Amino acid sequence: MLKGPDPSLAYRPEYLLKDAKDQSQFRNFESGELFDRVFNTYKLMHTHQTLDFVKQKHAEWAGCTHSRMTVMESIDCLDQLIDESDPDVDFPNSFHAFQTAEGIRREHPDKDWFQLVGLIHDIGKIMALWGEPQWAVVGDTYPVGCRFQNSIVFRETTFVENPDDKNSSLKFLMNCSSISEYLYQVMKFNKCPIPEEGLYMIRFHSFYPWHSHGNYMHLCNEKDLKMLPWVKEFNKFDLYTKSTELPDVEQLKPYYQSLIDKYCPGVLSW
């Protein structure tokens, strides 16, 4: 297994914004005690997520027929999940949801929909609790059906067994199978009145090759470019609020339940 520098590290904003000490620790895709877990997750993802696989998964999940539950129940489910693609945290994902939301609440107290997006942005990870392997759910996202760009994490070492990597005839473009695409579809299916800016944050917050390196710009329309600054604004809270100092979730729940009641009320189809 090659453990050399990942070229995508140069494109990540946190490596520019953090001091030298933090640079060696934050989103470290080169080493660390979680490296093998992270690398293996991306290796499986980049091997098996072909265009045909992604089309199949989109068809399976887009109908939102897997369960019915409230948004808060879905967040509670994340107590059972640790993201195997994340090199920074080794605690249940539910805490990260509240960390992100609280970071946004401090900086954007007037945008309750933005705070809600911070809370719910990762709840699509419940796919992994319903039988999907994590490599089909978590991690940084990218399009399939076109050339894989060099800014994708572990690009040089993890796509060698993906048949699409050598298929120059692909022209049918889709987002890879991920929590981001799934949650976006859930919000649309249930007609949740989250502003378009928030829906873009949900759908593209893990699309690092686009929002952090500028790849795939030739695929963007005017609306995509207009929404890109919002995705970038969300990204800094998703990244920089991660901490082993965990929030008091029970104390925060009543406030965030009020936001859920406003934008995603009642029992949703998943």
Salt bridges, closest charged atoms under 4 A:
GLU14 OE2 - ARG27 NE 3.00
ASP36 OD1 - LYS3 NZ 3.22
GLU60 OE1 - LYS57 NZ 3.23
ASP76 OD1 - LYS253 NZ 2.91
ASP83 OD2 - LYS125 NZ 2.69
ASP86 OD2 - LYS242 NZ 2.79
ASP90 OD1 - ARG37 NH1 2.94
GLU102 OE2 - ARG105 NH1 3.04
ASP110 OD2 - LYS111 NZ 3.51
ASP112 OD2 - LYS262 NZ 2.82
ASP122 OD2 - HIS96 NE2 3.73
ASP122 OD2 - HIS121 NE2 3.30
ASP122 OD2 - LYS125 NZ 3.29
ASP122 OD1 - HIS205 NE2 3.47
GLU132 OE2 - LYS57 NZ 2.89
ASP140 OD2 - ARG12 NH2 2.60
ASP140 OD2 - ARG27 NH2 3.03
GLU161 OE2 - LYS43 NZ 3.23
ASP165 OD1 - ARG155 NH2 2.97
GLU181 OE1 - ARG203 NE 2.86
GLU196 OE2 - LYS223 NZ 2.91
GLU233 OE2 - HIS108 NE2 2.74
GLU233 OE1 - LYS236 NZ 3.16
ASP238 OD1 - HIS96 NE2 2.76
ASP238 OD1 - HIS121 NE2 3.08
GLU250 OE2 - LYS253 NZ 3.41
